[in-house]
Amino acid sequence: MATVRRSAPGVLLAGALAVTSVACGPSHTPPPRAVMLDAQAVVDPLAADTSVWVLQHASANTAAAFAVHLTGTGDDSGQTVTFDLSVAGSDGCTGTVAETKEGSVQLIFDGSTVWIKPDDEFWREATGVTDPAQLAAVEGKYITATASDSSLGKITSLCQLNTVLKGFASIPAADAQDEIKGPVTRINGQRVLKVSDTKDSAYVYVTDTAQPKLLQLIDPDADGLTGLTYTFGYPGTPVAITPPPASEIITGGY
């Protein structure tokens, strides 16, 4: 799916990024007697909408949500990268990013500054800090950078859903015919609609509602990461973005 690929950033810190799997339930089987009413039958609210309309509105509604739980996984040169982030709309995010054999980092992003707290494995494998005294000095500490920083700042791209989903915002007319809607199905009991591209292996699932939102984005051949999966959740409660205290921030290098 060309539009999906454009939306998938080849992100992250020391090669890192993110998890979950698709669990499609069976569609509802009509009762054997035609005279019986199916209590679960619902008119598809997206039936009259084009696939491009569905993609654009689902991504816009997702980016506009005040709280999104974003998880994902991918493969970076044979290493599994994962992320688990709580995104506070345009105000930043908190969460964890990890890579096998590299360790993990906790992060806080307030929209302009990012703080990351590496675990010991990350300090050793990704930064080369192996001296026990140095490890003791940095344990539980954050390092910081601005969102535009060329290294740490790259991690914030996942926290900015407008950036993650920008490939859906403007789909060229020439590509519109390649976007197709699949049948309505279910994921974890949620009615969903699949939208895919006839020229690509990537696809998305959106909520089958009048105001759709993204539930999953799957791109087996994403730039930077292969087997990339994003899963979107909507907790309905605000995400608190609280910078770490100054006593937990490393200044002047390590």
Backbone bond lengths (Angstrom), bond angles and torsions (degrees), N, CA, C in turn:
res aa  C-N    CA-C-N  psi(-1)  N-CA   C-N-CA  omega(-1)  CA-C   N-CA-C  phi
1 M - - - 1.453 - - 1.506 108.95 -
2 A 1.314 117.12 106.15 1.452 119.79 -175.27 1.510 111.28 -58.82
3 T 1.338 116.22 -39.01 1.458 118.22 -178.63 1.510 112.11 -67.10
4 V 1.337 117.40 -36.76 1.457 119.69 177.60 1.511 110.79 -67.90
5 R 1.351 116.39 -43.15 1.444 118.18 -178.27 1.514 110.71 -59.42
6 R 1.323 117.57 -39.22 1.452 118.98 179.17 1.516 111.06 -63.66
7 S 1.323 116.57 -24.93 1.464 119.40 -176.90 1.519 112.87 -86.44
8 A 1.334 118.56 -13.49 1.456 120.55 -173.65 1.524 109.98 -94.50
9 P 1.328 118.67 109.46 1.457 120.46 -177.65 1.510 111.60 -72.16
10 G 1.332 117.62 141.43 1.443 120.11 175.90 1.506 107.73 -89.15
11 V 1.304 117.27 65.35 1.451 128.57 -166.51 1.528 110.65 -77.15
12 L 1.206 137.21 148.88 1.445 132.77 76.46 1.495 117.90 162.87
13 L 1.254 113.56 171.60 1.432 129.28 178.95 1.514 112.08 -41.92
14 A 1.364 115.10 119.02 1.465 121.99 179.40 1.514 111.34 47.87
15 G 1.278 117.83 36.09 1.463 122.94 177.49 1.494 115.10 88.07
16 A 1.334 118.99 2.50 1.458 119.07 -168.22 1.520 115.37 -85.17
17 L 1.367 114.50 145.85 1.478 125.38 149.55 1.529 120.21 178.44
18 A 1.630 144.36 -171.55 1.440 149.58 -111.23 1.490 153.17 -140.04
19 V 2.250 161.35 -173.23 1.471 134.29 -117.66 1.505 113.92 -154.79
20 T 1.084 126.60 159.46 1.444 146.90 155.06 1.521 113.82 128.15
21 S 1.282 114.28 164.86 1.453 119.07 -170.89 1.509 111.16 -116.34
22 V 1.315 115.45 160.43 1.456 121.07 178.78 1.519 109.34 -84.79
23 A 1.318 115.92 130.57 1.470 119.09 177.58 1.515 107.38 -128.76
24 C 1.289 116.67 89.38 1.460 121.07 -176.72 1.514 110.09 -87.12
25 G 1.333 116.37 124.20 1.457 119.87 176.86 1.517 109.91 -86.88
26 P 1.302 117.50 165.18 1.471 120.63 -179.83 1.516 110.63 -69.96
27 S 1.340 116.73 148.38 1.451 119.63 175.59 1.523 108.83 -69.61
28 H 1.328 115.15 158.54 1.463 118.91 -176.27 1.525 110.78 -68.11
29 T 1.312 117.37 132.09 1.466 122.35 177.80 1.522 109.23 -90.60
30 P 1.335 117.68 124.14 1.478 120.16 -178.84 1.516 110.81 -59.87
31 P 1.342 117.38 149.50 1.464 120.43 177.57 1.524 109.74 -64.98
32 P 1.326 116.79 153.72 1.464 119.77 -175.34 1.516 114.53 -65.93
33 R 1.317 118.53 -26.40 1.464 121.21 -177.97 1.510 109.43 -98.33
34 A 1.318 116.52 121.65 1.455 121.20 -176.80 1.521 112.19 -63.19
35 V 1.317 116.89 -23.90 1.460 119.11 -177.98 1.518 112.06 -77.43
36 M 1.336 116.73 -13.45 1.463 119.83 179.68 1.522 109.97 -81.05
37 L 1.308 116.96 139.55 1.453 121.76 177.42 1.519 109.50 -86.30
38 D 1.306 116.33 134.95 1.460 121.42 177.03 1.521 108.18 -88.14
39 A 1.328 116.75 109.22 1.465 120.90 -176.38 1.517 112.09 -65.54
40 Q 1.354 118.24 -21.00 1.451 120.73 -178.15 1.527 112.97 -93.76
41 A 1.325 116.13 -6.78 1.451 118.98 -178.86 1.529 110.06 -65.88
42 V 1.323 115.67 129.97 1.459 121.44 -179.97 1.525 107.81 -136.13
43 V 1.305 116.75 135.58 1.457 120.36 176.24 1.518 108.54 -64.56
44 D 1.321 117.61 131.41 1.459 121.84 -179.55 1.528 109.15 -67.67
45 P 1.330 118.47 112.08 1.462 120.58 -176.72 1.528 113.23 -70.23
46 L 1.346 116.98 -12.18 1.467 120.21 -179.09 1.520 112.54 -106.07
47 A 1.325 116.63 7.17 1.464 120.54 -174.42 1.529 112.19 -59.12
48 A 1.316 117.92 -37.37 1.468 121.18 -175.82 1.526 113.03 -89.29
49 D 1.327 117.27 -3.84 1.465 120.55 -176.16 1.525 111.12 -94.61
50 T 1.323 116.35 145.91 1.454 120.27 178.88 1.522 110.37 -73.55
51 S 1.308 116.20 161.51 1.456 120.15 178.57 1.519 111.43 -63.36
52 V 1.329 117.16 -36.25 1.472 120.23 178.39 1.522 109.96 -65.01
53 W 1.334 117.36 -43.24 1.470 120.53 177.50 1.521 110.02 -58.98
54 V 1.323 116.55 -43.74 1.464 120.71 -179.42 1.528 110.51 -61.76
55 L 1.329 118.02 -46.58 1.460 121.46 179.86 1.524 111.58 -61.47
56 Q 1.307 116.32 -47.09 1.461 120.15 -177.12 1.525 111.81 -64.91
57 H 1.324 116.85 -44.16 1.462 119.41 -178.09 1.525 112.20 -74.21
58 A 1.323 117.46 -35.48 1.464 119.26 177.86 1.526 110.66 -64.66
59 S 1.330 117.34 -42.82 1.465 119.80 179.48 1.523 111.37 -68.91
60 A 1.325 117.08 -39.10 1.470 120.01 178.97 1.526 110.92 -65.40
61 N 1.326 117.53 -42.45 1.460 120.97 179.50 1.521 111.45 -66.82
62 T 1.329 116.77 -35.08 1.460 120.68 177.36 1.522 110.60 -67.27
63 A 1.329 116.16 -47.24 1.462 120.21 -179.42 1.524 111.68 -63.76
64 A 1.336 117.02 -29.05 1.465 121.12 -177.94 1.521 113.30 -85.10
65 A 1.335 117.52 -10.89 1.467 120.39 -178.96 1.523 110.26 -63.54
66 F 1.335 117.43 139.02 1.465 119.66 -176.94 1.518 112.53 -76.06
67 A 1.341 117.62 -14.58 1.461 120.90 176.63 1.524 109.14 -150.64
68 V 1.335 116.03 127.22 1.457 121.81 178.82 1.524 108.53 -134.37
69 H 1.331 116.02 131.13 1.463 120.53 173.49 1.519 106.86 -95.27
70 L 1.326 116.49 110.43 1.455 122.37 -174.57 1.520 109.84 -110.62
71 T 1.316 116.15 118.97 1.464 121.09 176.65 1.520 108.53 -124.58
72 G 1.319 115.81 160.04 1.455 117.67 179.97 1.505 112.89 -173.41
73 T 1.337 114.00 171.02 1.452 120.91 178.16 1.511 109.70 -151.57
74 G 1.315 115.81 156.15 1.453 120.89 177.54 1.513 109.58 -165.75
75 D 1.312 115.89 173.78 1.461 121.46 -179.80 1.519 109.27 -116.20
76 D 1.322 116.10 125.60 1.454 122.70 179.82 1.528 108.50 -117.46
77 S 1.342 115.53 96.37 1.469 121.16 179.82 1.524 111.81 53.76
78 G 1.316 116.26 43.58 1.458 120.89 177.62 1.501 115.54 89.69
79 Q 1.331 117.63 -4.59 1.461 121.89 178.12 1.532 109.46 -106.22
80 T 1.318 116.66 134.75 1.459 120.67 178.96 1.520 109.85 -82.20
81 V 1.310 115.53 127.61 1.460 120.96 177.24 1.525 108.43 -113.80
82 T 1.311 117.41 139.37 1.464 121.83 -177.65 1.516 110.92 -135.74
83 F 1.329 115.85 152.70 1.459 120.03 172.27 1.514 110.07 -141.82
84 D 1.312 114.96 151.17 1.463 122.91 178.32 1.516 106.13 -143.51
85 L 1.336 116.34 102.38 1.456 121.49 -169.92 1.525 111.71 -126.78
86 S 1.315 115.70 141.70 1.462 122.49 170.57 1.520 106.78 -105.57
87 V 1.336 115.94 112.09 1.462 121.65 -173.47 1.525 109.52 -99.95
88 A 1.327 115.42 127.67 1.467 121.29 -178.84 1.516 109.99 -99.26
89 G 1.326 116.70 66.46 1.457 119.63 -179.52 1.518 110.67 56.13
90 S 1.326 116.55 -128.02 1.469 121.38 178.60 1.516 112.10 -92.67
91 D 1.340 117.39 7.09 1.464 120.80 -174.57 1.523 113.94 -94.25
92 G 1.338 117.75 0.34 1.457 118.91 178.06 1.506 112.90 121.30
93 C 1.334 116.31 -161.23 1.459 120.11 -178.31 1.525 110.34 -163.30
94 T 1.315 114.85 167.71 1.461 122.25 171.47 1.515 107.26 -136.15
95 G 1.324 117.52 157.22 1.448 119.16 177.05 1.507 113.44 156.46
96 T 1.328 115.69 -156.87 1.453 122.79 -174.07 1.518 110.50 -134.87
97 V 1.321 115.75 140.85 1.459 122.90 173.74 1.523 107.04 -127.40
98 A 1.332 117.31 136.02 1.468 120.18 -176.33 1.519 110.49 -142.77
99 E 1.335 115.20 156.42 1.454 122.15 173.40 1.512 108.46 -141.90
100 T 1.339 116.50 135.54 1.459 119.34 178.93 1.524 109.32 -59.87
101 K 1.323 114.95 138.98 1.464 124.23 -179.70 1.531 113.35 68.81
102 E 1.326 117.61 4.60 1.466 120.54 177.15 1.519 112.04 -122.29
103 G 1.319 117.29 -16.89 1.454 119.99 -177.70 1.515 112.13 93.69
104 S 1.325 115.45 -164.50 1.456 120.51 -176.97 1.521 110.63 -140.49
105 V 1.330 114.71 163.61 1.460 120.78 176.02 1.521 108.78 -134.15
106 Q 1.310 116.20 143.27 1.456 121.89 168.10 1.526 106.54 -92.96
107 L 1.314 116.06 143.31 1.465 117.76 -177.98 1.517 112.15 -134.08
108 I 1.316 113.59 153.85 1.461 123.54 173.14 1.521 106.04 -135.21
109 F 1.319 116.88 128.93 1.463 121.21 178.77 1.518 108.59 -132.87
110 D 1.325 116.49 123.63 1.468 119.78 -175.62 1.527 113.42 -103.77
111 G 1.322 116.40 15.55 1.452 120.22 -179.85 1.515 113.31 103.30
112 S 1.321 117.27 -21.31 1.459 120.53 178.34 1.518 112.81 -135.95
113 T 1.322 117.33 -31.30 1.460 121.83 -178.98 1.520 109.64 -122.12
114 V 1.329 116.10 141.13 1.459 121.18 177.13 1.520 108.81 -117.56
115 W 1.332 115.74 134.95 1.458 122.98 174.47 1.515 107.35 -116.84
116 I 1.324 118.11 132.09 1.457 120.21 175.08 1.523 109.68 -126.22
117 K 1.333 114.63 140.63 1.463 121.77 178.64 1.526 107.86 -116.66
118 P 1.345 117.95 100.03 1.468 120.81 -179.35 1.526 111.43 -73.51
119 D 1.339 115.39 151.49 1.457 118.37 170.89 1.527 108.44 -84.71
120 D 1.335 118.11 175.11 1.462 121.07 -176.45 1.525 112.02 -60.41
121 E 1.336 116.14 -38.54 1.462 119.12 -178.99 1.524 110.70 -62.66
122 F 1.322 116.30 -40.53 1.458 119.51 179.01 1.527 110.99 -64.99
123 W 1.326 116.88 -42.87 1.461 119.81 177.92 1.528 110.01 -57.88
124 R 1.338 115.93 -43.88 1.461 118.99 -177.25 1.529 112.54 -71.22
125 E 1.337 116.27 -49.72 1.452 120.38 -170.85 1.522 113.83 -83.37
126 A 1.309 117.40 -38.86 1.463 120.30 -174.67 1.524 113.39 -92.79
127 T 1.322 117.43 -28.30 1.465 119.41 -176.83 1.517 113.22 -114.58
128 G 1.335 117.20 -10.63 1.453 119.71 177.09 1.516 115.61 80.02
129 V 1.318 117.68 11.75 1.466 121.03 176.91 1.529 108.12 -82.53
130 T 1.316 116.76 108.42 1.462 120.79 -176.81 1.524 113.33 -121.93
131 D 1.308 117.44 -16.55 1.460 120.23 -179.38 1.534 109.40 -64.40
132 P 1.333 118.65 127.17 1.463 121.73 -177.54 1.530 113.11 -54.33
133 A 1.324 116.97 -39.25 1.464 120.08 -179.51 1.529 110.81 -66.71
134 Q 1.340 116.01 -40.98 1.462 119.64 178.76 1.535 110.66 -67.23
135 L 1.338 115.81 -41.17 1.460 119.08 178.73 1.524 110.89 -61.79
136 A 1.320 116.06 -39.90 1.467 120.07 179.07 1.530 110.55 -64.16
137 A 1.332 115.85 -35.10 1.460 120.03 -177.71 1.531 112.38 -71.47
138 V 1.338 116.83 -30.58 1.462 119.34 -176.64 1.527 112.89 -100.64
139 E 1.317 117.82 -8.08 1.461 120.41 -177.96 1.526 110.87 -57.68
140 G 1.328 115.89 128.77 1.458 120.94 178.36 1.514 114.32 75.40
141 K 1.331 117.25 10.78 1.461 121.30 -178.42 1.527 111.41 -102.62
142 Y 1.324 114.94 153.65 1.459 121.90 176.60 1.524 110.17 -101.31
143 I 1.332 115.92 147.17 1.450 120.65 164.41 1.522 106.44 -112.78
144 T 1.314 117.78 160.34 1.456 119.90 -169.66 1.513 112.12 -137.26
145 A 1.311 116.47 158.93 1.460 123.31 177.34 1.520 108.03 -160.80
146 T 1.325 116.30 165.91 1.455 120.44 174.36 1.522 108.96 -83.27
147 A 1.318 115.56 162.88 1.462 120.19 -178.45 1.521 112.20 -62.94
148 S 1.332 117.54 -23.70 1.463 120.94 -179.09 1.523 112.78 -89.93
149 D 1.333 117.69 -2.13 1.459 120.99 -179.94 1.526 110.50 -59.27
150 S 1.322 117.04 140.11 1.456 121.19 -174.91 1.523 113.99 -72.41
151 S 1.336 118.19 -14.33 1.464 120.11 -179.58 1.522 110.81 -112.84
152 L 1.337 117.46 -77.08 1.456 119.16 -178.72 1.519 112.21 -62.70
153 G 1.319 116.18 -34.05 1.454 119.11 -177.05 1.510 114.15 -63.29
154 K 1.333 118.50 -21.65 1.461 120.72 -179.18 1.522 112.07 -63.01
155 I 1.300 116.07 -26.73 1.458 119.71 -178.01 1.518 112.21 -65.20
156 T 1.335 116.49 -23.25 1.464 119.73 -175.65 1.516 113.49 -75.91
157 S 1.330 118.06 -11.18 1.461 118.91 -178.40 1.524 112.17 -60.72
158 L 1.338 117.75 -32.93 1.458 120.39 177.56 1.512 112.29 -70.73
159 C 1.323 116.51 -23.15 1.461 120.37 -179.85 1.525 111.82 -81.67
160 Q 1.314 116.77 -9.05 1.459 121.51 -177.85 1.521 108.25 -110.92
161 L 1.328 115.37 90.94 1.458 120.47 -171.55 1.524 113.05 -62.93
162 N 1.332 116.87 -28.58 1.463 118.56 176.25 1.520 110.77 -61.40
163 T 1.346 115.96 -33.37 1.462 120.54 177.96 1.522 110.67 -75.20
164 V 1.324 116.29 -45.44 1.466 120.87 -179.77 1.527 111.07 -58.72
165 L 1.325 116.71 -38.26 1.462 121.19 -171.75 1.519 113.75 -105.16
166 K 1.325 117.72 13.28 1.462 119.72 -174.07 1.525 112.92 -62.03
167 G 1.340 117.19 -24.77 1.460 119.46 179.37 1.516 113.71 -64.59
168 F 1.332 116.98 -18.67 1.456 120.73 179.30 1.520 112.81 -88.78
169 A 1.311 117.01 -17.01 1.467 121.01 -171.49 1.525 112.28 -66.89
170 S 1.321 116.50 -36.91 1.462 120.12 -177.55 1.522 108.98 -139.59
171 I 1.309 116.35 100.99 1.465 122.10 -179.44 1.524 108.22 -99.53
172 P 1.330 118.23 118.83 1.465 120.72 -178.80 1.525 111.64 -54.49
173 A 1.319 115.47 144.35 1.464 120.04 -179.25 1.531 111.52 -57.63
174 A 1.327 115.97 -33.52 1.460 119.91 -179.04 1.524 112.40 -66.17
175 D 1.354 116.75 -23.68 1.462 120.83 -178.97 1.528 112.66 -94.74
176 A 1.330 116.76 -12.96 1.466 120.33 -173.92 1.519 112.45 -58.72
177 Q 1.325 117.11 -37.59 1.466 120.16 -177.40 1.524 112.60 -68.33
178 D 1.337 116.91 -17.30 1.464 120.35 -179.01 1.525 112.54 -83.41
179 E 1.337 117.39 -15.86 1.460 121.64 -179.25 1.528 108.94 -85.71
180 I 1.331 116.61 124.47 1.465 119.20 -176.85 1.527 110.73 -128.84
181 K 1.316 114.71 147.15 1.459 121.03 177.01 1.524 109.64 -93.74
182 G 1.327 115.72 138.63 1.448 120.68 175.30 1.525 110.11 -96.13
183 P 1.321 117.28 -175.61 1.460 120.12 178.64 1.519 111.73 -72.62
184 V 1.303 116.82 155.27 1.460 121.63 175.34 1.525 108.60 -68.26
185 T 1.312 116.79 133.62 1.459 121.61 178.55 1.530 107.78 -139.61
186 R 1.324 116.32 -161.35 1.464 119.52 -179.21 1.522 110.63 -136.07
187 I 1.323 115.61 143.74 1.458 123.19 170.89 1.523 106.46 -126.47
188 N 1.329 116.31 117.74 1.466 120.93 -177.77 1.528 111.89 50.97
189 G 1.322 116.35 40.06 1.453 121.17 177.85 1.514 114.84 84.78
190 Q 1.323 118.24 -8.98 1.464 123.16 -178.08 1.531 109.74 -89.35
191 R 1.349 116.87 127.82 1.459 119.98 175.07 1.522 109.07 -66.19
192 V 1.333 116.34 127.77 1.462 120.50 -177.55 1.517 110.57 -136.06
193 L 1.325 113.87 158.67 1.460 121.80 176.69 1.519 107.77 -122.20
194 K 1.324 116.30 131.79 1.467 120.90 178.83 1.517 109.32 -93.47
195 V 1.341 115.60 135.33 1.457 121.44 174.66 1.523 107.37 -125.35
196 S 1.305 117.08 126.21 1.459 121.31 -177.98 1.518 109.90 -134.27
197 D 1.334 115.26 175.82 1.451 122.17 -178.17 1.525 108.07 -119.00
198 T 1.310 116.81 131.48 1.460 120.56 -177.74 1.519 112.42 -67.85
199 K 1.327 118.18 -15.54 1.461 121.40 -178.04 1.521 112.69 -105.67
200 D 1.333 117.09 8.67 1.455 119.62 -173.46 1.516 109.83 -146.69
201 S 1.340 116.15 164.81 1.466 120.83 179.55 1.518 112.47 -96.42
202 A 1.328 118.20 -5.05 1.456 121.32 -178.84 1.534 110.89 -83.82
203 Y 1.328 115.40 154.22 1.461 120.20 178.60 1.521 109.90 -158.59
204 V 1.339 115.08 167.24 1.462 120.63 178.93 1.519 109.36 -132.80
205 Y 1.326 115.13 156.24 1.453 122.92 168.45 1.526 107.14 -115.33
206 V 1.329 116.11 132.70 1.462 121.07 176.97 1.517 108.65 -122.24
207 T 1.324 116.36 157.32 1.462 119.93 176.73 1.522 109.11 -65.33
208 D 1.311 117.08 136.08 1.459 121.30 179.56 1.522 108.55 -85.84
209 T 1.328 114.17 72.50 1.459 122.48 -178.16 1.520 108.91 -135.51
210 A 1.315 116.55 164.38 1.463 120.76 -178.83 1.521 111.74 -61.20
211 Q 1.334 116.75 -30.48 1.461 122.37 175.29 1.530 107.26 -117.14
212 P 1.322 117.28 81.54 1.470 120.35 -172.45 1.526 112.76 -67.45
213 K 1.326 114.69 153.15 1.458 122.29 172.18 1.527 107.60 -133.29
214 L 1.318 115.60 158.06 1.454 120.04 178.09 1.518 111.01 -72.57
215 L 1.329 116.80 138.47 1.458 121.99 172.59 1.523 111.13 -110.96
216 Q 1.326 116.64 -41.35 1.456 120.18 178.26 1.523 110.47 -146.95
217 L 1.323 114.71 145.72 1.457 122.44 173.16 1.518 106.14 -129.92
218 I 1.321 116.77 121.23 1.461 121.53 -176.71 1.526 108.64 -121.70
219 D 1.326 116.71 123.32 1.457 121.46 179.98 1.527 108.54 -133.46
220 P 1.329 118.26 98.27 1.468 120.50 -177.22 1.524 114.08 -62.23
221 D 1.333 117.06 -24.23 1.463 120.29 -175.12 1.525 111.69 -129.01
222 A 1.322 116.70 47.33 1.460 120.78 -179.08 1.522 111.18 -67.53
223 D 1.323 116.06 149.51 1.452 120.07 175.43 1.525 109.16 -63.65
224 G 1.336 116.56 128.18 1.460 120.74 177.13 1.503 113.73 91.33
225 L 1.319 118.10 -40.26 1.463 122.77 -179.97 1.522 109.15 -134.14
226 T 1.315 117.39 134.70 1.456 120.16 175.81 1.528 109.08 -100.11
227 G 1.341 115.12 156.98 1.458 119.27 -178.84 1.512 112.36 61.72
228 L 1.321 117.16 34.20 1.462 121.67 -174.83 1.523 111.84 -74.54
229 T 1.311 116.23 131.33 1.461 122.37 176.33 1.524 109.88 -132.50
230 Y 1.316 115.98 128.40 1.462 122.34 170.15 1.528 107.58 -109.30
231 T 1.313 117.55 139.11 1.457 121.73 171.45 1.524 108.08 -126.29
232 F 1.331 115.87 131.64 1.459 122.10 -176.14 1.527 109.75 -111.63
233 G 1.329 116.22 130.75 1.457 121.96 174.86 1.520 109.21 -124.73
234 Y 1.314 116.64 157.76 1.460 121.85 -175.98 1.525 109.14 -128.99
235 P 1.348 116.95 90.29 1.466 120.90 -172.51 1.519 114.78 -67.78
236 G 1.319 118.07 -23.85 1.465 119.72 178.93 1.509 114.65 79.67
237 T 1.319 118.08 3.02 1.464 122.08 177.54 1.526 108.74 -124.35
238 P 1.324 117.97 147.78 1.466 120.59 -177.39 1.523 112.49 -62.46
239 V 1.333 115.41 152.18 1.460 122.37 175.21 1.524 108.17 -100.95
240 A 1.330 116.54 124.13 1.461 120.78 -179.77 1.529 109.73 -85.18
241 I 1.319 116.76 125.76 1.467 122.54 177.09 1.523 107.58 -109.15
242 T 1.313 116.57 103.06 1.460 121.59 -176.74 1.527 109.99 -121.12
243 P 1.335 118.59 110.84 1.467 120.51 178.87 1.526 110.74 -59.15
244 P 1.331 117.62 149.40 1.459 120.07 178.95 1.515 111.43 -68.68
245 P 1.327 118.85 154.45 1.476 120.82 177.32 1.532 110.51 -65.16
246 A 1.317 115.71 153.68 1.470 121.22 -177.76 1.536 111.66 -57.23
247 S 1.318 116.67 -30.47 1.469 119.93 -178.00 1.533 112.66 -67.71
248 E 1.356 116.97 -14.85 1.459 120.46 -178.61 1.523 112.02 -105.89
249 I 1.321 117.50 9.40 1.458 121.68 -177.56 1.520 110.27 -109.83
250 I 1.332 115.57 129.39 1.462 120.38 177.54 1.520 108.66 -82.29
251 T 1.310 116.63 131.92 1.459 121.50 176.91 1.523 108.56 -123.01
252 G 1.333 116.05 147.18 1.460 119.54 174.56 1.497 114.76 78.33
253 G 1.346 119.41 20.98 1.453 121.69 177.43 1.507 113.17 90.71
254 Y 1.329 116.10 179.36 1.453 121.16 -176.45 1.523 110.45 -144.53
